[in-house]
C-alpha cells in the first residue's frame, strides 16, 4: 500500500499553458520524488495592449507518492 500527498504549486511561462504546467512539475521534482499527477485549479493569462496573451500562470496541486523507509 502506498500513501500519496498533495502540495499546492504555482508556475508561469511566456511560452504557453503546457509549458507553465511543465515548469510546475520540473520545479517540484527538484525536491519531490514519485510525482503522479498535476491538477490545475485555475489559469490566469496576462494580456498586452495588442490583446495578445504574453504570460500564462497556473495554480494547482501536485500528487506524489510518499516513499517509505525499508526496515
Backbone torsions as a table, in degrees:
resi	resn	phi	psi	omega
1	UNK	NA	138.4	178.7
2	UNK	-115.8	157.9	178.7
3	UNK	-114.4	133.1	178.4
4	UNK	-112.1	148.8	176.3
5	UNK	-128.2	163.8	178.0
6	UNK	-126.6	142.2	169.7
7	UNK	-129.3	150.7	177.0
8	UNK	-91.0	138.7	-177.7
9	UNK	-136.2	157.6	172.6
10	UNK	-134.5	143.9	177.6
11	UNK	-153.8	160.5	178.9
12	UNK	-145.1	160.5	-179.7
13	UNK	-156.9	144.4	173.2
14	UNK	-88.2	-7.4	-177.8
15	UNK	-84.5	-32.5	-179.7
16	UNK	154.4	176.4	-177.7
17	UNK	-59.9	-50.3	-178.0
18	UNK	-61.4	-37.7	179.0
19	UNK	-67.7	-37.2	176.7
20	UNK	-63.1	-41.6	176.7
21	UNK	-62.9	-44.0	179.8
22	UNK	-64.2	-37.4	177.2
23	UNK	-61.5	-40.5	178.1
24	UNK	-60.5	-45.3	-179.4
25	UNK	-68.6	-44.6	-179.5
26	UNK	-60.8	-45.8	-180.0
27	UNK	-64.8	-43.2	-179.6
28	UNK	-66.3	-33.5	-177.0
29	UNK	-69.8	-10.8	175.8
30	UNK	-67.1	-27.7	-179.5
31	UNK	-123.1	-11.0	-179.5
32	UNK	-113.9	148.3	174.0
33	UNK	-122.9	155.6	176.7
34	UNK	76.1	31.8	178.2
35	UNK	-66.8	130.7	-176.9
36	UNK	-112.0	-32.8	-178.4
37	UNK	-161.1	160.7	174.9
38	UNK	-125.0	120.2	177.4
39	UNK	-104.5	117.9	-179.1
40	UNK	-87.5	120.8	178.7
41	UNK	-84.7	-41.7	177.2
42	UNK	-157.7	163.2	-178.5
43	UNK	-132.2	137.2	176.4
44	UNK	-124.0	130.8	177.5
45	UNK	-115.0	128.6	174.6
46	UNK	-90.4	137.2	-174.8
47	UNK	-120.1	138.9	179.3
48	UNK	-90.9	-173.7	-176.8
49	UNK	-66.2	-22.7	179.4
50	UNK	-91.6	13.7	179.8
51	UNK	60.7	36.2	176.1
52	UNK	-109.1	141.2	175.5
53	UNK	-71.3	126.1	-178.4
54	UNK	-113.9	-13.1	179.9
55	UNK	-157.7	140.4	177.1
56	UNK	-114.4	133.6	175.6
57	UNK	-126.7	130.4	178.4
58	UNK	-118.3	144.2	173.1
59	UNK	-125.0	132.7	-177.8
60	UNK	-165.1	-167.8	179.8
61	UNK	-123.4	134.9	174.3
62	UNK	-104.1	131.4	176.4
63	UNK	-102.7	133.1	178.1
64	UNK	-140.8	154.7	-179.5
65	UNK	-89.2	132.8	178.8
66	UNK	-79.7	127.5	179.0
67	UNK	-82.3	134.0	178.1
68	UNK	-98.8	145.1	175.5
69	UNK	-78.5	136.2	178.2
70	UNK	-79.4	137.2	-178.8
71	UNK	-107.8	NA	NA
